[in-house]
Amino acid sequence: MRTSSFETAVERHQERVFTFARYLVGNREEAEDVTQEVLIRLWQNPGVLGSDRLGAWLLRVTRNACYDRLRGRRTAHLRVVADDPGSLADRLVASAPDPERSAASAALGRWLRSAIDELGEPSRSIVILREIQGLAYQEIADALELPSSTVRVALHRARRRLRERLHEEASTHAYAG
Amino acid sequence: MRTQGEKLDCAAVEALLEPYVDGELPGEEAEVVALHLARCAACSRQRDLALAVREGLRDLPRWEAPGRVLDAVRRSAERSAGAPARSRRLRSWSAVTAAAAAVVLAVAGSVLWWHQGRTAASSRPEAAEVARAVAEVRYALGLIATTTREASVAAGRRALVEHLVRPVATALDPSAEPSTAPTTSIPAAEAAQPGGSS
């Protein structure tokens, strides 16, 4: 019974745990370690299995495990080398031709993965959980133990910061050009 | 709430832009923002960037955990689930060990009793009698060794050597030098054998 519930939970939540960990710690290997650690902790806490708190519990434990690791580092993980955000911003606007926008979207992805790392908490976790992983506000609120309204405001603020940074760097690029 | 008749400046639109692109603004307020965006190129560009960032984030990859990670988790869970069964096996082996220890105690007690009787009759046991007693103790110890090895409780065996076998051997031959090494042999008993260090 316990094994069956555990298997179901692992199948259902492994992607969410691993993706969250990978964005937080910034590399695959450590994300694997964190995922293993988190899922073993789930096995050791059978009371959580079958509970409606399971998803939130897993994300909270994942986040704590990631930040334990990040605190142990003296330097931040290697960041993805981003494209020039100035030229990116120009190519991303709706008026740019489709082929250019398509290529720019891939470059934007690389830039965003780097830019997310610059966000503080809880904005970073909220952006990952909401925009990348598609969780509902309430799920994020439960996981991070924050009011749902705070999650919503923090998400908008974080996205605005990303947009402003993209815009600022585009302006700098324009002047430099 | 703003209505269509109310104009917004760029700062006000900026504050509403993210909820606007998420479709979270009430209808009339969204229409006011849309009207402003239609007239303002700067805000319209911000709207495009907001949409690009939002879509760019949503296009970022998600990953399945690698199979080897999940396998390792399952193995760990299986080991953990099997732990109670192993405990039962250990308890079972402990019972065997206890029974064997009782046999050793009985043999050792007999040897001591017999030896004390002999000591009263003569000041030194004959070599053949000592050898027989040592052989009996060794046999009992062999039984203990087998059971404890199988039950992975070598510590109990060492304790038996230290607290039972060695005192018996020393009693048989007080002049034998006790050994401190917990080996599988019986140093003190060997010392009591004919031709030993005594």
HADDOCK unambig.tbl for C-alpha pairs under 7 A between the chains (distance, minus, plus):
assign (segid A and resid 14 and name CA) (segid B and resid 64 and name CA) 6.72 0.50 0.50
assign (segid A and resid 14 and name CA) (segid B and resid 65 and name CA) 5.91 0.50 0.50
assign (segid A and resid 15 and name CA) (segid B and resid 63 and name CA) 5.86 0.50 0.50
assign (segid A and resid 15 and name CA) (segid B and resid 64 and name CA) 4.47 0.50 0.50
assign (segid A and resid 15 and name CA) (segid B and resid 65 and name CA) 5.68 0.50 0.50
assign (segid A and resid 18 and name CA) (segid B and resid 63 and name CA) 6.73 0.50 0.50
assign (segid A and resid 18 and name CA) (segid B and resid 64 and name CA) 6.74 0.50 0.50
assign (segid A and resid 18 and name CA) (segid B and resid 65 and name CA) 5.48 0.50 0.50
assign (segid A and resid 19 and name CA) (segid B and resid 62 and name CA) 5.50 0.50 0.50
assign (segid A and resid 19 and name CA) (segid B and resid 63 and name CA) 5.38 0.50 0.50
assign (segid A and resid 32 and name CA) (segid B and resid 69 and name CA) 6.48 0.50 0.50
assign (segid A and resid 36 and name CA) (segid B and resid 69 and name CA) 5.98 0.50 0.50
assign (segid A and resid 36 and name CA) (segid B and resid 73 and name CA) 5.89 0.50 0.50
assign (segid A and resid 39 and name CA) (segid B and resid 73 and name CA) 6.62 0.50 0.50
assign (segid A and resid 40 and name CA) (segid B and resid 73 and name CA) 5.95 0.50 0.50
assign (segid A and resid 43 and name CA) (segid B and resid 77 and name CA) 6.48 0.50 0.50
assign (segid A and resid 92 and name CA) (segid B and resid 52 and name CA) 6.52 0.50 0.50
assign (segid A and resid 93 and name CA) (segid B and resid 45 and name CA) 6.89 0.50 0.50
assign (segid A and resid 93 and name CA) (segid B and resid 48 and name CA) 5.41 0.50 0.50
assign (segid A and resid 93 and name CA) (segid B and resid 49 and name CA) 6.32 0.50 0.50
assign (segid A and resid 94 and name CA) (segid B and resid 48 and name CA) 6.12 0.50 0.50
assign (segid A and resid 105 and name CA) (segid B and resid 56 and name CA) 6.56 0.50 0.50
assign (segid A and resid 108 and name CA) (segid B and resid 56 and name CA) 6.46 0.50 0.50
assign (segid A and resid 109 and name CA) (segid B and resid 56 and name CA) 5.76 0.50 0.50
assign (segid A and resid 109 and name CA) (segid B and resid 60 and name CA) 6.14 0.50 0.50
assign (segid A and resid 112 and name CA) (segid B and resid 57 and name CA) 6.97 0.50 0.50
assign (segid A and resid 131 and name CA) (segid B and resid 57 and name CA) 5.77 0.50 0.50
assign (segid A and resid 131 and name CA) (segid B and resid 58 and name CA) 5.16 0.50 0.50
assign (segid A and resid 132 and name CA) (segid B and resid 57 and name CA) 5.78 0.50 0.50
assign (segid A and resid 132 and name CA) (segid B and resid 58 and name CA) 4.88 0.50 0.50
assign (segid A and resid 132 and name CA) (segid B and resid 60 and name CA) 6.10 0.50 0.50
assign (segid A and resid 156 and name CA) (segid B and resid 18 and name CA) 5.56 0.50 0.50
assign (segid A and resid 156 and name CA) (segid B and resid 19 and name CA) 6.95 0.50 0.50
assign (segid A and resid 160 and name CA) (segid B and resid 18 and name CA) 6.96 0.50 0.50
assign (segid A and resid 163 and name CA) (segid B and resid 49 and name CA) 6.24 0.50 0.50
assign (segid A and resid 163 and name CA) (segid B and resid 50 and name CA) 6.00 0.50 0.50
assign (segid A and resid 163 and name CA) (segid B and resid 53 and name CA) 6.47 0.50 0.50
